[in-house]
Amino acid sequence: MRKGCASLAAVVENALGQNPYAGDIFVFVGKHKNRVKIVAWDRSGFWLCSKRLEQGTFAVPKGAAVENGVGTMPLSPAQIQMLLEGIDVHHATYHAHYHRPPSAAATTTSAPASASTLIT
């Protein structure tokens, strides 16, 4: 966790084979899982954010693909926020929400039903 934004951008480009200038956010977690660095490019330069925990470790999601000795996985913005807040996604539970049953009038009309999609 000694590298700066230029060195981490080089890791993104050389070790991961990705474009650090594409606008994606890259999260690096230290081997002890108590430090995180985030590198992002905006049109004028790199952002480098770092966080060190005084106690405990970050809840790193499991299932990272290991390539060239580097574990990588895509994360959604929600997963990045949960990582930084210390929420372990694998131990979280989903509580089903109430959905009103369709009324008889809605089922007899020819209007298309609205669909909802959960993106994870």
C-alpha positions as CSV (number, residue, x, y, z in Angstrom):
1,M,0.0,0.0,0.0
2,R,2.9,2.3,-0.6
3,K,2.1,3.1,-4.2
4,G,0.7,6.4,-5.4
5,C,-1.8,7.2,-8.1
6,A,0.7,6.9,-11.0
7,S,2.0,3.5,-9.8
8,L,-1.5,2.2,-9.2
9,A,-2.6,3.3,-12.7
10,A,0.4,1.4,-14.1
11,V,-0.7,-1.7,-12.2
12,V,-4.2,-1.3,-13.7
13,E,-2.7,-1.0,-17.2
14,N,0.1,-3.6,-17.0
15,A,-1.1,-6.3,-14.5
16,L,-4.8,-6.1,-15.1
17,G,-4.8,-5.2,-18.8
18,Q,-7.4,-2.4,-18.3
19,N,-7.4,1.2,-19.3
20,P,-7.0,3.4,-16.2
21,Y,-8.2,6.5,-18.2
22,A,-11.6,4.9,-19.0
23,G,-13.3,6.5,-16.0
24,D,-13.7,3.2,-14.0
25,I,-12.9,3.2,-10.3
26,F,-10.2,0.7,-9.1
27,V,-10.2,-0.4,-5.5
28,F,-7.0,-1.9,-4.0
29,V,-7.1,-3.8,-0.7
30,G,-4.0,-4.4,1.3
31,K,-2.9,-7.9,2.3
32,H,-4.0,-7.4,5.9
33,K,-7.4,-6.1,4.7
34,N,-7.2,-3.0,6.9
35,R,-6.2,-0.6,4.2
36,V,-8.0,0.4,1.0
37,K,-6.9,2.7,-1.9
38,I,-9.2,3.9,-4.6
39,V,-7.9,5.3,-7.9
40,A,-10.2,7.0,-10.4
41,W,-9.6,9.2,-13.5
42,D,-11.7,12.3,-14.1
43,R,-10.9,14.4,-17.2
44,S,-8.2,16.5,-15.5
45,G,-6.3,13.9,-13.5
46,F,-6.3,11.0,-11.1
47,W,-8.1,10.9,-7.8
48,L,-6.4,8.8,-5.0
49,C,-8.4,8.1,-1.9
50,S,-7.2,5.9,1.0
51,K,-8.7,4.6,4.2
52,R,-7.0,2.8,7.0
53,L,-9.0,1.1,9.7
54,E,-7.8,1.5,13.3
55,Q,-9.4,-1.9,14.3
56,G,-10.8,-4.8,12.3
57,T,-10.7,-5.5,8.6
58,F,-12.7,-4.7,5.5
59,A,-15.3,-7.3,4.4
60,V,-13.8,-8.1,1.0
61,P,-16.3,-10.0,-1.2
62,K,-15.3,-13.6,-2.0
63,G,-15.0,-15.0,-5.5
64,A,-12.3,-12.8,-7.0
65,A,-10.8,-14.1,-10.2
66,V,-7.0,-14.5,-9.8
67,E,-4.9,-13.5,-12.8
68,N,-1.1,-13.0,-12.7
69,G,-1.3,-13.3,-8.9
70,V,-3.8,-10.5,-8.6
71,G,-7.3,-11.1,-7.5
72,T,-9.9,-9.0,-9.4
73,M,-13.7,-8.8,-9.5
74,P,-16.2,-6.2,-10.7
75,L,-18.0,-4.3,-8.0
76,S,-21.2,-2.2,-8.2
77,P,-21.3,1.2,-6.6
78,A,-23.4,-0.3,-3.8
79,Q,-20.8,-3.0,-3.2
80,I,-18.0,-0.5,-3.0
81,Q,-20.0,1.5,-0.4
82,M,-20.7,-1.6,1.6
83,L,-17.0,-2.6,1.5
84,L,-16.0,0.9,2.8
85,E,-18.7,0.7,5.5
86,G,-17.7,-2.8,6.7
87,I,-20.8,-4.6,5.6
88,D,-20.3,-8.2,4.7
89,V,-22.5,-8.9,1.7
90,H,-22.3,-12.7,2.3
91,H,-23.8,-12.5,5.7
92,A,-26.5,-9.9,4.8
93,T,-30.0,-11.2,4.4
94,Y,-32.7,-10.0,2.0
95,H,-36.1,-9.4,3.5
96,A,-39.0,-9.9,1.1
97,H,-41.1,-6.8,0.6
98,Y,-44.9,-6.8,0.4
99,H,-46.3,-6.6,-3.1
100,R,-49.9,-5.9,-3.6
101,P,-51.6,-8.6,-5.6
102,P,-52.8,-7.5,-9.0
103,S,-56.5,-6.4,-9.0
104,A,-59.0,-8.2,-11.2
105,A,-59.4,-5.1,-13.4
106,A,-55.7,-4.9,-14.1
107,T,-55.5,-8.5,-15.2
108,T,-58.4,-8.2,-17.7
109,T,-57.0,-5.1,-19.5
110,S,-54.7,-5.5,-22.4
111,A,-52.1,-3.0,-21.0
112,P,-48.7,-4.5,-20.6
113,A,-47.7,-5.2,-17.0
114,S,-44.8,-3.2,-15.7
115,A,-41.6,-5.2,-14.9
116,S,-39.1,-4.5,-12.3
117,T,-35.5,-5.7,-12.4
118,L,-33.1,-6.2,-9.5
119,I,-29.6,-5.5,-10.6
120,T,-26.9,-7.1,-8.5
